[in-house]
Amino acid sequence: MKLIMRSEFDDLRLNPEHAYDTDRNGDKQVVRIYCQDKLIAKKVTHKKSIRYFGVKEYKQYLTQTE
């Protein structure tokens, strides 16, 4: 997985074709986004640090905006 921008992560999360789940363990929170059963992106929040990650081909899952 590689770092992606927040706007790209939000686009993936808000897509109705994608599902997401959330896990929290102490100070760490992880949000995972799935397309069918494949993990395509995740957001990791640890204390005050937020990182967004996407699989190498995540751009093909972005919605088309015009």
A tleap script that builds the chain and sets N, CA, C and O, in Angstrom:
source leaprc.protein.ff14SB
mol = sequence {
  NMET LYS LEU ILE MET ARG SER GLU PHE ASP
  ASP LEU ARG LEU ASN PRO GLU HIE ALA TYR
  ASP THR ASP ARG ASN GLY ASP LYS GLN VAL
  VAL ARG ILE TYR CYS GLN ASP LYS LEU ILE
  ALA LYS LYS VAL THR HIE LYS LYS SER ILE
  ARG TYR PHE GLY VAL LYS GLU TYR LYS GLN
  TYR LEU THR GLN THR CGLU
}
set mol.1.N position { 0.840 -1.180 0.000 }
set mol.1.CA position { 0.000 0.000 0.000 }
set mol.1.C position { 0.889 1.248 0.000 }
set mol.1.O position { 2.004 1.245 0.520 }
set mol.2.N position { 0.353 2.311 -0.601 }
set mol.2.CA position { 1.106 3.556 -0.653 }
set mol.2.C position { 0.239 4.689 -0.136 }
set mol.2.O position { -0.986 4.574 -0.084 }
set mol.3.N position { 0.882 5.783 0.247 }
set mol.3.CA position { 0.150 6.935 0.765 }
set mol.3.C position { -0.701 7.572 -0.327 }
set mol.3.O position { -0.266 7.699 -1.472 }
set mol.4.N position { -1.927 7.974 0.041 }
set mol.4.CA position { -2.815 8.671 -0.882 }
set mol.4.C position { -3.337 9.925 -0.191 }
set mol.4.O position { -3.149 10.099 1.014 }
set mol.5.N position { -3.988 10.790 -0.946 }
set mol.5.CA position { -4.529 12.032 -0.388 }
set mol.5.C position { -5.870 11.772 0.300 }
set mol.5.O position { -6.567 10.805 -0.006 }
set mol.6.N position { -6.210 12.654 1.228 }
set mol.6.CA position { -7.465 12.512 1.970 }
set mol.6.C position { -8.671 12.561 1.032 }
set mol.6.O position { -9.615 11.791 1.206 }
set mol.7.N position { -8.653 13.446 0.051 }
set mol.7.CA position { -9.781 13.574 -0.870 }
set mol.7.C position { -10.000 12.279 -1.654 }
set mol.7.O position { -11.141 11.903 -1.924 }
set mol.8.N position { -8.919 11.602 -2.016 }
set mol.8.CA position { -9.046 10.321 -2.719 }
set mol.8.C position { -9.634 9.263 -1.789 }
set mol.8.O position { -10.473 8.465 -2.205 }
set mol.9.N position { -9.197 9.256 -0.538 }
set mol.9.CA position { -9.748 8.312 0.432 }
set mol.9.C position { -11.239 8.556 0.629 }
set mol.9.O position { -12.026 7.610 0.651 }
set mol.10.N position { -11.633 9.826 0.772 }
set mol.10.CA position { -13.047 10.163 0.952 }
set mol.10.C position { -13.872 9.746 -0.259 }
set mol.10.O position { -14.998 9.272 -0.107 }
set mol.11.N position { -13.326 9.916 -1.448 }
set mol.11.CA position { -14.016 9.498 -2.662 }
set mol.11.C position { -14.264 7.988 -2.642 }
set mol.11.O position { -15.345 7.529 -3.009 }
set mol.12.N position { -13.277 7.232 -2.218 }
set mol.12.CA position { -13.433 5.775 -2.119 }
set mol.12.C position { -14.455 5.408 -1.049 }
set mol.12.O position { -15.275 4.513 -1.256 }
set mol.13.N position { -14.414 6.088 0.083 }
set mol.13.CA position { -15.305 5.763 1.203 }
set mol.13.C position { -16.757 6.099 0.883 }
set mol.13.O position { -17.661 5.362 1.278 }
set mol.14.N position { -16.992 7.193 0.180 }
set mol.14.CA position { -18.360 7.631 -0.098 }
set mol.14.C position { -18.994 6.921 -1.284 }
set mol.14.O position { -20.188 7.087 -1.530 }
set mol.15.N position { -18.225 6.138 -2.021 }
set mol.15.CA position { -18.760 5.387 -3.159 }
set mol.15.C position { -19.725 4.314 -2.644 }
set mol.15.O position { -19.337 3.487 -1.818 }
set mol.16.N position { -20.986 4.314 -3.123 }
set mol.16.CA position { -21.966 3.333 -2.617 }
set mol.16.C position { -21.626 1.880 -2.972 }
set mol.16.O position { -22.180 0.959 -2.372 }
set mol.17.N position { -20.738 1.667 -3.921 }
set mol.17.CA position { -20.356 0.304 -4.290 }
set mol.17.C position { -19.316 -0.281 -3.342 }
set mol.17.O position { -19.033 -1.478 -3.396 }
set mol.18.N position { -18.742 0.556 -2.469 }
set mol.18.CA position { -17.697 0.111 -1.560 }
set mol.18.C position { -18.241 -0.008 -0.135 }
set mol.18.O position { -19.139 0.731 0.267 }
set mol.19.N position { -17.681 -0.946 0.609 }
set mol.19.CA position { -18.033 -1.124 2.022 }
set mol.19.C position { -16.833 -0.740 2.874 }
set mol.19.O position { -15.694 -0.806 2.413 }
set mol.20.N position { -17.084 -0.341 4.106 }
set mol.20.CA position { -15.964 -0.033 4.994 }
set mol.20.C position { -16.280 -0.484 6.410 }
set mol.20.O position { -17.446 -0.621 6.782 }
set mol.21.N position { -15.233 -0.714 7.199 }
set mol.21.CA position { -15.395 -1.046 8.606 }
set mol.21.C position { -14.343 -0.298 9.414 }
set mol.21.O position { -13.359 0.205 8.872 }
set mol.22.N position { -14.576 -0.237 10.728 }
set mol.22.CA position { -13.713 0.526 11.626 }
set mol.22.C position { -13.297 -0.344 12.799 }
set mol.22.O position { -14.116 -1.072 13.359 }
set mol.23.N position { -12.024 -0.271 13.173 }
set mol.23.CA position { -11.498 -0.939 14.362 }
set mol.23.C position { -10.817 0.100 15.232 }
set mol.23.O position { -10.156 1.007 14.725 }
set mol.24.N position { -10.976 -0.030 16.540 }
set mol.24.CA position { -10.320 0.881 17.475 }
set mol.24.C position { -9.658 0.043 18.557 }
set mol.24.O position { -10.251 -0.880 19.115 }
set mol.25.N position { -8.401 0.400 18.834 }
set mol.25.CA position { -7.644 -0.283 19.868 }
set mol.25.C position { -6.815 0.769 20.605 }
set mol.25.O position { -5.728 1.132 20.155 }
set mol.26.N position { -7.315 1.248 21.712 }
set mol.26.CA position { -6.604 2.287 22.463 }
set mol.26.C position { -6.537 3.584 21.683 }
set mol.26.O position { -7.569 4.143 21.312 }
set mol.27.N position { -5.309 4.074 21.426 }
set mol.27.CA position { -5.114 5.322 20.694 }
set mol.27.C position { -5.142 5.136 19.188 }
set mol.27.O position { -5.107 6.119 18.448 }
set mol.28.N position { -5.204 3.897 18.716 }
set mol.28.CA position { -5.112 3.623 17.272 }
set mol.28.C position { -6.488 3.252 16.712 }
set mol.28.O position { -7.199 2.415 17.269 }
set mol.29.N position { -6.844 3.900 15.588 }
set mol.29.CA position { -8.090 3.588 14.890 }
set mol.29.C position { -7.762 3.301 13.427 }
set mol.29.O position { -6.967 4.010 12.811 }
set mol.30.N position { -8.380 2.256 12.877 }
set mol.30.CA position { -8.157 1.877 11.485 }
set mol.30.C position { -9.506 1.777 10.784 }
set mol.30.O position { -10.412 1.090 11.256 }
set mol.31.N position { -9.633 2.471 9.645 }
set mol.31.CA position { -10.815 2.382 8.794 }
set mol.31.C position { -10.375 1.709 7.504 }
set mol.31.O position { -9.460 2.189 6.836 }
set mol.32.N position { -11.020 0.599 7.146 }
set mol.32.CA position { -10.669 -0.145 5.935 }
set mol.32.C position { -11.805 -0.046 4.931 }
set mol.32.O position { -12.976 -0.122 5.301 }
set mol.33.N position { -11.455 0.127 3.642 }
set mol.33.CA position { -12.448 0.205 2.569 }
set mol.33.C position { -12.266 -1.007 1.666 }
set mol.33.O position { -11.154 -1.342 1.258 }
set mol.34.N position { -13.388 -1.655 1.365 }
set mol.34.CA position { -13.372 -2.859 0.540 }
set mol.34.C position { -14.208 -2.652 -0.718 }
set mol.34.O position { -15.244 -1.988 -0.683 }
set mol.35.N position { -13.755 -3.217 -1.813 }
set mol.35.CA position { -14.549 -3.315 -3.039 }
set mol.35.C position { -14.750 -4.802 -3.251 }
set mol.35.O position { -13.793 -5.540 -3.487 }
set mol.36.N position { -15.998 -5.241 -3.164 }
set mol.36.CA position { -16.340 -6.651 -3.062 }
set mol.36.C position { -15.624 -7.169 -1.819 }
set mol.36.O position { -15.919 -6.670 -0.734 }
set mol.37.N position { -14.728 -8.109 -1.892 }
set mol.37.CA position { -14.018 -8.565 -0.688 }
set mol.37.C position { -12.554 -8.182 -0.705 }
set mol.37.O position { -11.768 -8.706 0.084 }
set mol.38.N position { -12.174 -7.272 -1.595 }
set mol.38.CA position { -10.767 -6.872 -1.722 }
set mol.38.C position { -10.518 -5.562 -0.974 }
set mol.38.O position { -11.237 -4.583 -1.175 }
set mol.39.N position { -9.500 -5.546 -0.114 }
set mol.39.CA position { -9.111 -4.331 0.595 }
set mol.39.C position { -8.458 -3.376 -0.400 }
set mol.39.O position { -7.478 -3.729 -1.055 }
set mol.40.N position { -9.012 -2.147 -0.513 }
set mol.40.CA position { -8.449 -1.199 -1.479 }
set mol.40.C position { -7.836 0.023 -0.818 }
set mol.40.O position { -6.997 0.689 -1.426 }
set mol.41.N position { -8.238 0.340 0.431 }
set mol.41.CA position { -7.679 1.518 1.096 }
set mol.41.C position { -7.889 1.401 2.598 }
set mol.41.O position { -8.757 0.668 3.072 }
set mol.42.N position { -7.063 2.152 3.339 }
set mol.42.CA position { -7.256 2.219 4.785 }
set mol.42.C position { -6.753 3.547 5.316 }
set mol.42.O position { -5.872 4.182 4.735 }
set mol.43.N position { -7.338 3.949 6.439 }
set mol.43.CA position { -6.947 5.176 7.143 }
set mol.43.C position { -6.507 4.753 8.531 }
set mol.43.O position { -7.239 4.065 9.243 }
set mol.44.N position { -5.312 5.166 8.911 }
set mol.44.CA position { -4.778 4.830 10.226 }
set mol.44.C position { -4.627 6.117 11.023 }
set mol.44.O position { -3.912 7.032 10.616 }
set mol.45.N position { -5.311 6.177 12.166 }
set mol.45.CA position { -5.209 7.311 13.075 }
set mol.45.C position { -4.529 6.824 14.342 }
set mol.45.O position { -5.051 5.948 15.032 }
set mol.46.N position { -3.369 7.384 14.651 }
set mol.46.CA position { -2.640 7.017 15.866 }
set mol.46.C position { -2.305 8.288 16.609 }
set mol.46.O position { -1.484 9.088 16.159 }
set mol.47.N position { -2.948 8.471 17.755 }
set mol.47.CA position { -2.868 9.705 18.532 }
set mol.47.C position { -3.284 10.867 17.640 }
set mol.47.O position { -4.464 10.950 17.300 }
set mol.48.N position { -2.394 11.766 17.240 }
set mol.48.CA position { -2.787 12.905 16.401 }
set mol.48.C position { -2.328 12.747 14.956 }
set mol.48.O position { -2.479 13.674 14.161 }
set mol.49.N position { -1.778 11.604 14.606 }
set mol.49.CA position { -1.284 11.356 13.249 }
set mol.49.C position { -2.343 10.613 12.445 }
set mol.49.O position { -2.895 9.614 12.906 }
set mol.50.N position { -2.622 11.103 11.241 }
set mol.50.CA position { -3.581 10.455 10.345 }
set mol.50.C position { -2.875 10.149 9.035 }
set mol.50.O position { -2.287 11.039 8.421 }
set mol.51.N position { -2.930 8.893 8.603 }
set mol.51.CA position { -2.320 8.475 7.340 }
set mol.51.C position { -3.373 7.754 6.502 }
set mol.51.O position { -4.188 6.995 7.027 }
set mol.52.N position { -3.343 8.000 5.198 }
set mol.52.CA position { -4.263 7.375 4.254 }
set mol.52.C position { -3.447 6.506 3.304 }
set mol.52.O position { -2.458 6.967 2.736 }
set mol.53.N position { -3.857 5.247 3.129 }
set mol.53.CA position { -3.137 4.318 2.279 }
set mol.53.C position { -4.091 3.719 1.251 }
set mol.53.O position { -5.273 3.514 1.528 }
set mol.54.N position { -3.562 3.442 0.062 }
set mol.54.CA position { -4.334 2.787 -0.980 }
set mol.54.C position { -3.489 1.731 -1.663 }
set mol.54.O position { -2.261 1.817 -1.673 }
set mol.55.N position { -4.148 0.732 -2.235 }
set mol.55.CA position { -3.413 -0.273 -2.998 }
set mol.55.C position { -2.846 0.376 -4.252 }
set mol.55.O position { -3.235 1.486 -4.614 }
set mol.56.N position { -1.942 -0.308 -4.900 }
set mol.56.CA position { -1.247 0.284 -6.050 }
set mol.56.C position { -2.213 0.722 -7.146 }
set mol.56.O position { -1.998 1.756 -7.779 }
set mol.57.N position { -3.277 -0.050 -7.378 }
set mol.57.CA position { -4.221 0.279 -8.452 }
set mol.57.C position { -5.492 0.962 -7.924 }
set mol.57.O position { -6.561 0.807 -8.513 }
set mol.58.N position { -5.386 1.719 -6.817 }
set mol.58.CA position { -6.563 2.337 -6.202 }
set mol.58.C position { -7.269 3.331 -7.130 }
set mol.58.O position { -8.473 3.542 -6.986 }
set mol.59.N position { -6.553 3.947 -8.077 }
set mol.59.CA position { -7.168 4.963 -8.942 }
set mol.59.C position { -8.285 4.405 -9.816 }
set mol.59.O position { -9.183 5.147 -10.214 }
set mol.60.N position { -8.244 3.117 -10.117 }
set mol.60.CA position { -9.318 2.546 -10.930 }
set mol.60.C position { -10.617 2.415 -10.137 }
set mol.60.O position { -11.672 2.190 -10.731 }
set mol.61.N position { -10.567 2.550 -8.810 }
set mol.61.CA position { -11.761 2.469 -7.973 }
set mol.61.C position { -12.363 3.840 -7.677 }
set mol.61.O position { -13.452 3.917 -7.108 }
set mol.62.N position { -11.681 4.922 -8.050 }
set mol.62.CA position { -12.207 6.264 -7.811 }
set mol.62.C position { -13.424 6.504 -8.697 }
set mol.62.O position { -13.505 5.986 -9.811 }
set mol.63.N position { -14.377 7.302 -8.184 }
set mol.63.CA position { -15.555 7.622 -9.003 }
set mol.63.C position { -15.152 8.643 -10.066 }
set mol.63.O position { -14.208 9.409 -9.875 }
set mol.64.N position { -15.858 8.647 -11.155 }
set mol.64.CA position { -15.584 9.571 -12.253 }
set mol.64.C position { -16.314 10.870 -11.985 }
set mol.64.O position { -17.544 10.890 -11.948 }
set mol.65.N position { -15.567 11.975 -11.794 }
set mol.65.CA position { -16.187 13.287 -11.606 }
set mol.65.C position { -15.974 14.120 -12.841 }
set mol.65.O position { -14.905 14.081 -13.452 }
set mol.66.N position { -16.987 14.872 -13.211 }
set mol.66.CA position { -16.873 15.687 -14.427 }
set mol.66.C position { -17.085 17.142 -14.102 }
set mol.66.O position { -17.028 17.989 -14.994 }
savepdb mol mol.pdb
quit
